Amino acid sequence: MAVLMTLLAISFVNLGLAFGGRNPRLHLFIAGGCLMGLGLMIYPLEF
């Protein structure tokens, strides 16, 4: 599961860098929100 989360984090960072040229903070915020949501969904599955 940790590997999956790492790959998701890398992909979201790459998306933020690709689309966040003008306003990178906004895209990092969106990516962070998506990662937190995925983490909350995956967290119960780990335990």
C-alpha positions as CSV (number, residue, x, y, z in Angstrom):
1,M,0.0,0.0,0.0
2,A,2.9,2.4,0.7
3,V,4.2,1.9,-2.8
4,L,0.8,2.6,-4.2
5,M,0.6,5.9,-2.2
6,T,4.1,6.9,-3.3
7,L,3.3,6.3,-7.0
8,L,0.0,8.3,-6.6
9,A,1.9,11.1,-4.9
10,I,4.5,11.2,-7.7
11,S,1.8,11.2,-10.4
12,F,-0.1,14.1,-8.6
13,V,3.1,16.1,-8.3
14,N,3.8,15.6,-12.0
15,L,0.3,16.7,-12.8
16,G,0.7,19.8,-10.6
17,L,3.9,20.7,-12.4
18,A,2.4,20.1,-15.8
19,F,-0.8,22.1,-15.3
20,G,0.3,24.5,-12.5
21,G,2.7,26.7,-14.5
22,R,0.8,29.8,-13.8
23,N,-0.5,29.0,-10.3
24,P,1.4,26.0,-8.8
25,R,0.1,26.6,-5.3
26,L,-3.5,26.0,-6.4
27,H,-2.6,22.7,-8.2
28,L,-0.5,21.5,-5.2
29,F,-3.5,22.3,-3.0
30,I,-5.8,20.2,-5.2
31,A,-3.3,17.4,-5.5
32,G,-2.9,17.4,-1.7
33,G,-6.7,17.3,-1.2
34,C,-6.9,14.3,-3.6
35,L,-4.1,12.5,-1.8
36,M,-5.8,13.1,1.6
37,G,-9.0,11.8,0.2
38,L,-7.4,8.7,-1.2
39,G,-5.5,8.2,2.1
40,L,-8.8,8.3,4.0
41,M,-10.3,5.7,1.7
42,I,-7.3,3.4,1.8
43,Y,-6.5,3.8,5.6
44,P,-9.3,1.5,6.8
45,L,-8.2,-1.2,4.3
46,E,-4.7,-1.3,5.8
47,F,-5.9,-2.1,9.4
